[in-house]
Amino acid sequence: MAARGHVQDPNDRRLRPIYDYLDNGNNKMAVQQAEKLLKKHKDLHCAKVLKAIGLQRTGKQEEAFSLAQEVAILEPTDDNSLQALTILYREMHRPELVTKLYESAVRKVPTSEEYHSHLFMAYARVGEYKKMQQVGMALYKIVPKNPYYFWSVMSLVMQAISAQDEKLSQTMFLPLAERMVEKMVKEEKMEAEAEVQLYFMILERLGKYVEALEMVRGQLGDMLTSDLGGRERKSLLLYRQLERWPECNALSRKLLLKNSDDWQFYLSYYDSLFHLIDQGWSPPEEGDHCVEGEVQYLVAQAISFVEERVSVEEVKEARPLRGPFLARLELIGRLRVRGCPEEQQLGDPLELMFQFFVKFGDKPCCITDLKLYLDLLSPEHHVQFINRLMETVPLVCAGAPGELAVPGDTRAMQRHMCVSQLSRALGLQHALEPSAKLGLLQELKSRYRHGLQFGKACLKTELQFSDPYCLMGAHVYIDLWEETGDVSMLWQCMGFLEEGLENSPSNAQFKLLLMLLFCRLGAFGPVVELYSGLDAKHVQHDTIGYLLTRYAESLGQFAAASQSCTFSLRFFHSNQKDTSEYIIQAYKYGAFEKIPEFIAFRNRLNRSLHFAQVRTESLLLDLFQEADVSSSLEDSVRSLSVSPEEQDIPWAELRDNRDLTVLTSWDPTARQLSADQRQQSLEEESLWLRLRSLTLRLVSSLANLGHPPTPRNSEKTAENGLSCKPDVLRPLLTELDATLIDAGRFVERGVQYPFLGPPSSRLAPALSSGGCQCQAEAFHLAARLQELEAGGLEETSEVQTQIRDSFTSLTEQLQEMLNKCKGDLLEGTDTQCRAQPSLLENLVYFTESVCIVLWVSSYCSSVLRPLKSSLQKKKKKKKETNIVTPPVFNGFQDFVSGLQTLLSRALDHIKEQEASLTALKLSSLSLQEPAVTQDEGKMVAVAMEKVQSSYLRSLQEVKELLRKRTDTLRNLKI
């Protein structure tokens, strides 16, 4: 443990064995050793804290906390106890307690540099910026070191950043920080680059760009040495902010003369050039153009400059840089947009791109470079362009005349792959007839398998050189499936990708595309393993996690879905602690400019759409799986800390952090994901999240409704902690109804996304299955039951009629939902195997609706039981037999009986599906496709068997959940 390195205590020898046990993970022995030591030395506080750490790590949190507080109350000042308590509180996720610990230590030892610095870092963990500022200044007074002074300055900046009132930031916090730094500048006490960077940050946030520019160009700017060209980059940034285009142009040009491959400088050069042209700028008659030197303010000058940069690269003996060649294409594009005839002076774009391919075609980046400028080619020149490129690719015919010509080495193969990718990007592949596409597929498969010989020496962690052929072949298969509806294309696509993954186990694109295909077919089982194989790191759980969690619950594998959600949530929850540590390290090493970035990153994750979705779905999953009847639902809601009154999703600040282009695509721009589609996807996901969040809050309100109600006209409140406010249920129902209307309107728009774009949310399937409507009806029934409970039988005849109608409506809706689950999930015919994943998704929505209806039924039972008992007592007391039994009682019995019948039918349907799936022989089906070799058939069979196995697993889990609900239904009696 870190504390041991600082121990100067005579008890160190006694404590060492406990430290060793904790370091080695032997927590029980650490506890035992601490207890032995405490018997001999009762006042050895550190031993007590180490025991608490051992207890915390063995799951005895309450005992550990109690023990730690015994020591904390004594306000220890020995280093051992303080460090050990700090470690314990961090593991308990209670950083605020560390601040109290060091506050008391500083009070007792007010001149301690170490305790003050620990207190500063403790405040940094909890974001107490004002107190950080105070402690920083106190430290500087004790030990006048520059870092402590600038800790205080940075804390002022953080107060400005975090302030709700922007005016307060600009008029108080930032000006005070500026004055503090200026004091050090005047006294010539600036020592480190970090201090200058902080000064620049303050001036930039204040909008004092002129002062910042003077600082960068002055003596302090000499200290900006860590980033190569950092001083010039900052100057360029400030010139742009100040719209001083002559200086921006001249400096960009100077920087390009030094490094003609830096793309940002080209963009600054062009931006400033066209601003100068638009302003009609001309140089002064005498003297320099500007402080940065010569300014180029004419198109002819820009053309000459770019051609000069290209000429330099062409005559170089070393490999030329790509920047100047791309800059020429960029200039043509900009001139064309402005309608400038001078673009012709730069040459024909087709010829220039051809020359670029000749020079750089054997680099994988060639396709990404040229793809940006393909719109410079007219459509009638597309075929000519591809043919010219193909003429330069060195292919040799290895077999008999007429056989496929293949590349002789990896560089030639890379050139051929680049031509194929450009052909697809120009839309030439999409324009082919289905028969021609099948021919293209055969060629791609042959080229992929031929290229494997170049990667025989590759490690398993390395990609095969010919992998892009396999990926492109998969894309062509998907084109054929979308165009013809032939499901065999999808199976062959998956088989080809399985083959690719066998040869290149680390190819992330193969795994991502297979994940997408399996999910589209309703098979979640193989997806978990594929996602695990991606070995996603840190923020990737937020950016690509949606590919897993979107389908997690909807495909019936509740255990795997719950595990996936928990795995994602672990990352989001650790983000808070991890970011605090990054901030502390930034303070320690003076990386002040990184601190706002870390804060922004933390906020971005806390406001993540994916985080909100996973948290909501995880809670609903837990309730659907664990919560049984009323008492169990109450316990589950209490343990999950779900409150119907609280809205914990920051709707106004929700951030869409999904990487929607993570799947490689060489499709034309028209087929790529557009900005409008991105916005529509966010709107769709937000609507679905709102529906699920309202469902969760309504379910939690059901748990609260299960308690005896507060009598009318009574000011007493219910004594139990779960008591639900009477006005919570109805506002939530109103919001749910409004959201369902919005959702219906969105679905009617029929929004579609590219296949390789974002998956559609569960919104449309949930509405079409009837699940959302059925659940809404169940919640409305609960509201009517609440009225009946409050008003009694005599005053609520109209409500009773509504309740009886709700019983009938719910039974009919659930029956209709079950009817939509009928059919074979996987159907084998003489020629092909067809999957119907929507049936499985409908079955999951049916199961969710059954759970909610049963929770409402449980509440109904708790309401009707005492009312019926009261009615029977009244009959006996008055000895009257002509008191009519309200129809709501018989209606409920019929409703429960209907639910039992319905669940029995659902279980029978699942058993039929399982029998049908088990009897299906997939190996024979996979070989009946034309043009499928025996080896390809085996890979197709592998994919089919994974889908079959996943379906069976999903059906089994849905069946087990419905069986549990059938058992609870038997207990619903009044």
VENPELIN-V434714 format. One record per residue. RES is the residue in one letter. SS is DSSP state (helix for helix, strand for strand, loop for the rest). Layout:
RES_SS, RES_SS
This chain:
M_loop, A_helix, A_helix, R_helix, G_helix, H_helix, V_loop, Q_loop, D_loop, P_loop, N_loop, D_helix, R_helix, R_helix, L_helix, R_helix, P_helix, I_helix, Y_helix, D_helix, Y_helix, L_helix, D_helix, N_loop, G_loop, N_loop, N_helix, K_helix, M_helix, A_helix, V_helix, Q_helix, Q_helix, A_helix, E_helix, K_helix, L_helix, L_helix, K_helix, K_helix, H_loop, K_loop, D_loop, L_loop, H_helix, C_helix, A_helix, K_helix, V_helix, L_helix, K_helix, A_helix, I_helix, G_helix, L_helix, Q_helix, R_helix, T_loop, G_loop, K_loop, Q_helix, E_helix, E_helix, A_helix, F_helix, S_helix, L_helix, A_helix, Q_helix, E_helix, V_helix, A_helix, I_helix, L_loop, E_loop, P_loop, T_loop, D_loop, D_helix, N_helix, S_helix, L_helix, Q_helix, A_helix, L_helix, T_helix, I_helix, L_helix, Y_helix, R_helix, E_helix, M_loop, H_loop, R_loop, P_helix, E_helix, L_helix, V_helix, T_helix, K_helix, L_helix, Y_helix, E_helix, S_helix, A_helix, V_helix, R_helix, K_helix, V_loop, P_loop, T_loop, S_loop, E_helix, E_helix, Y_helix, H_helix, S_helix, H_helix, L_helix, F_helix, M_helix, A_helix, Y_helix, A_helix, R_helix, V_helix, G_loop, E_loop, Y_helix, K_helix, K_helix, M_helix, Q_helix, Q_helix, V_helix, G_helix, M_helix, A_helix, L_helix, Y_helix, K_helix, I_helix, V_loop, P_loop, K_loop, N_helix, P_helix, Y_helix, Y_helix, F_helix, W_helix, S_helix, V_helix, M_helix, S_helix, L_helix, V_helix, M_helix, Q_helix, A_helix, I_helix, S_helix, A_loop, Q_loop, D_loop, E_helix, K_helix, L_helix, S_helix, Q_helix, T_helix, M_helix, F_helix, L_helix, P_helix, L_helix, A_helix, E_helix, R_helix, M_helix, V_helix, E_helix, K_helix, M_helix, V_helix, K_helix, E_loop, E_loop, K_loop, M_loop, E_loop, A_loop, E_helix, A_helix, E_helix, V_helix, Q_helix, L_helix, Y_helix, F_helix, M_helix, I_helix, L_helix, E_helix, R_helix, L_loop, G_loop, K_loop, Y_helix, V_helix, E_helix, A_helix, L_helix, E_helix, M_helix, V_helix, R_helix, G_loop, Q_loop, L_helix, G_helix, D_helix, M_helix, L_loop, T_loop, S_loop, D_loop, L_loop, G_loop, G_helix, R_helix, E_helix, R_helix, K_helix, S_helix, L_helix, L_helix, L_helix, Y_helix, R_helix, Q_helix, L_helix, E_loop, R_loop, W_helix, P_helix, E_helix, C_helix, N_helix, A_helix, L_helix, S_helix, R_helix, K_helix, L_helix, L_helix, L_helix, K_helix, N_loop, S_loop, D_loop, D_loop, W_helix, Q_helix, F_helix, Y_helix, L_helix, S_helix, Y_helix, Y_helix, D_helix, S_helix, L_helix, F_helix, H_helix, L_helix, I_helix, D_helix, Q_helix, G_loop, W_loop, S_loop, P_loop, P_loop, E_loop, E_loop, G_loop, D_loop, H_loop, C_strand, V_loop, E_loop, G_strand, E_loop, V_loop, Q_loop, Y_loop, L_loop, V_helix, A_helix, Q_helix, A_helix, I_helix, S_helix, F_helix, V_helix, E_helix, E_helix, R_helix, V_helix, S_helix, V_helix, E_helix, E_helix, V_loop, K_loop, E_loop, A_loop, R_loop, P_loop, L_loop, R_loop, G_helix, P_helix, F_helix, L_helix, A_helix, R_helix, L_helix, E_helix, L_helix, I_helix, G_helix, R_helix, L_helix, R_helix, V_helix, R_helix, G_loop, C_loop, P_helix, E_helix, E_helix, Q_helix, Q_helix, L_helix, G_loop, D_loop, P_helix, L_helix, E_helix, L_helix, M_helix, F_helix, Q_helix, F_helix, F_helix, V_helix, K_helix, F_helix, G_loop, D_loop, K_loop, P_loop, C_loop, C_helix, I_helix, T_helix, D_helix, L_helix, K_helix, L_loop, Y_loop, L_helix, D_helix, L_helix, L_loop, S_loop, P_helix, E_helix, H_helix, H_helix, V_helix, Q_helix, F_helix, I_helix, N_helix, R_helix, L_helix, M_helix, E_helix, T_loop, V_loop, P_loop, L_strand, V_strand, C_strand, A_loop, G_loop, A_loop, P_loop, G_loop, E_loop, L_loop, A_strand, V_strand, P_strand, G_loop, D_loop, T_helix, R_helix, A_helix, M_helix, Q_helix, R_helix, H_helix, M_helix, C_helix, V_helix, S_helix, Q_helix, L_helix, S_helix, R_helix, A_helix, L_loop, G_loop, L_loop, Q_loop, H_loop, A_loop, L_loop, E_loop, P_helix, S_helix, A_helix, K_helix, L_helix, G_helix, L_helix, L_helix, Q_helix, E_helix, L_helix, K_helix, S_helix, R_helix, Y_helix, R_helix, H_helix, G_helix, L_helix, Q_helix, F_helix, G_helix, K_loop, A_loop, C_loop, L_loop, K_loop, T_loop, E_loop, L_loop, Q_loop, F_loop, S_loop, D_helix, P_helix, Y_helix, C_helix, L_helix, M_helix, G_helix, A_helix, H_helix, V_helix, Y_helix, I_helix, D_helix, L_helix, W_helix, E_helix, E_helix, T_helix, G_loop, D_loop, V_helix, S_helix, M_helix, L_helix, W_helix, Q_helix, C_helix, M_helix, G_helix, F_helix, L_helix, E_helix, E_helix, G_helix, L_helix, E_helix, N_helix, S_loop, P_loop, S_loop, N_loop, A_helix, Q_helix, F_helix, K_helix, L_helix, L_helix, L_helix, M_helix, L_helix, L_helix, F_helix, C_helix, R_helix, L_loop, G_loop, A_loop, F_loop, G_helix, P_helix, V_helix, V_helix, E_helix, L_helix, Y_helix, S_helix, G_helix, L_helix, D_loop, A_loop, K_loop, H_loop, V_loop, Q_helix, H_helix, D_helix, T_helix, I_loop, G_loop, Y_helix, L_helix, L_helix, T_helix, R_helix, Y_helix, A_helix, E_loop, S_loop, L_loop, G_loop, Q_loop, F_helix, A_helix, A_helix, A_helix, S_helix, Q_helix, S_helix, C_helix, T_helix, F_helix, S_helix, L_helix, R_helix, F_helix, F_helix, H_helix, S_helix, N_helix, Q_helix, K_helix, D_helix, T_helix, S_helix, E_helix, Y_helix, I_helix, I_helix, Q_helix, A_helix, Y_helix, K_helix, Y_loop, G_loop, A_loop, F_helix, E_helix, K_helix, I_helix, P_helix, E_helix, F_helix, I_helix, A_helix, F_helix, R_helix, N_helix, R_helix, L_helix, N_helix, R_loop, S_strand, L_helix, H_helix, F_helix, A_helix, Q_helix, V_helix, R_helix, T_helix, E_helix, S_helix, L_helix, L_helix, L_helix, D_helix, L_helix, F_helix, Q_helix, E_helix, A_loop, D_loop, V_loop, S_helix, S_helix, S_helix, L_helix, E_helix, D_helix, S_helix, V_helix, R_helix, S_helix, L_loop, S_loop, V_loop, S_loop, P_loop, E_loop, E_loop, Q_loop, D_loop, I_loop, P_loop, W_helix, A_helix, E_helix, L_loop, R_strand, D_loop, N_loop, R_loop, D_loop, L_loop, T_loop, V_loop, L_loop, T_loop, S_loop, W_loop, D_loop, P_loop, T_helix, A_helix, R_helix, Q_loop, L_loop, S_loop, A_helix, D_helix, Q_helix, R_helix, Q_helix, Q_helix, S_helix, L_helix, E_helix, E_helix, E_helix, S_helix, L_helix, W_helix, L_helix, R_helix, L_helix, R_helix, S_helix, L_helix, T_helix, L_helix, R_helix, L_helix, V_helix, S_helix, S_helix, L_helix, A_helix, N_helix, L_helix, G_loop, H_loop, P_loop, P_loop, T_loop, P_loop, R_loop, N_loop, S_loop, E_loop, K_loop, T_loop, A_loop, E_loop, N_loop, G_loop, L_loop, S_loop, C_loop, K_loop, P_loop, D_loop, V_helix, L_helix, R_helix, P_helix, L_helix, L_helix, T_helix, E_helix, L_helix, D_helix, A_helix, T_helix, L_helix, I_helix, D_helix, A_helix, G_helix, R_helix, F_helix, V_helix, E_helix, R_loop, G_loop, V_loop, Q_loop, Y_loop, P_loop, F_loop, L_loop, G_loop, P_loop, P_loop, S_loop, S_loop, R_loop, L_helix, A_helix, P_helix, A_helix, L_helix, S_helix, S_helix, G_loop, G_helix, C_helix, Q_helix, C_helix, Q_helix, A_helix, E_helix, A_helix, F_helix, H_helix, L_helix, A_helix, A_helix, R_helix, L_helix, Q_helix, E_helix, L_helix, E_helix, A_helix, G_helix, G_loop, L_loop, E_loop, E_loop, T_loop, S_helix, E_helix, V_helix, Q_helix, T_helix, Q_helix, I_helix, R_helix, D_helix, S_helix, F_helix, T_helix, S_helix, L_helix, T_helix, E_helix, Q_helix, L_helix, Q_helix, E_helix, M_helix, L_helix, N_helix, K_loop, C_loop, K_loop, G_loop, D_loop, L_loop, L_strand, E_strand, G_strand, T_loop, D_loop, T_loop, Q_loop, C_strand, R_strand, A_strand, Q_loop, P_helix, S_helix, L_helix, L_helix, E_helix, N_helix, L_helix, V_helix, Y_helix, F_helix, T_helix, E_helix, S_helix, V_helix, C_helix, I_helix, V_helix, L_helix, W_helix, V_helix, S_helix, S_helix, Y_helix, C_helix, S_helix, S_helix, V_helix, L_helix, R_helix, P_helix, L_helix, K_helix, S_helix, S_helix, L_helix, Q_helix, K_helix, K_helix, K_helix, K_helix, K_helix, K_helix, K_loop, E_loop, T_loop, N_loop, I_loop, V_loop, T_loop, P_loop, P_helix, V_helix, F_helix, N_helix, G_helix, F_helix, Q_helix, D_helix, F_helix, V_helix, S_helix, G_helix, L_helix, Q_helix, T_helix, L_helix, L_helix, S_helix, R_helix, A_helix, L_helix, D_helix, H_helix, I_helix, K_helix, E_helix, Q_helix, E_helix, A_helix, S_helix, L_helix, T_helix, A_helix, L_loop, K_loop, L_helix, S_helix, S_helix, L_helix, S_helix, L_loop, Q_loop, E_loop, P_loop, A_loop, V_loop, T_loop, Q_helix, D_helix, E_helix, G_helix, K_helix, M_helix, V_helix, A_helix, V_helix, A_helix, M_helix, E_helix, K_helix, V_helix, Q_helix, S_helix, S_helix, Y_helix, L_helix, R_helix, S_helix, L_helix, Q_helix, E_helix, V_helix, K_helix, E_helix, L_helix, L_helix, R_helix, K_helix, R_helix, T_helix, D_helix, T_helix, L_helix, R_loop, N_loop, L_loop, K_loop, I_loop
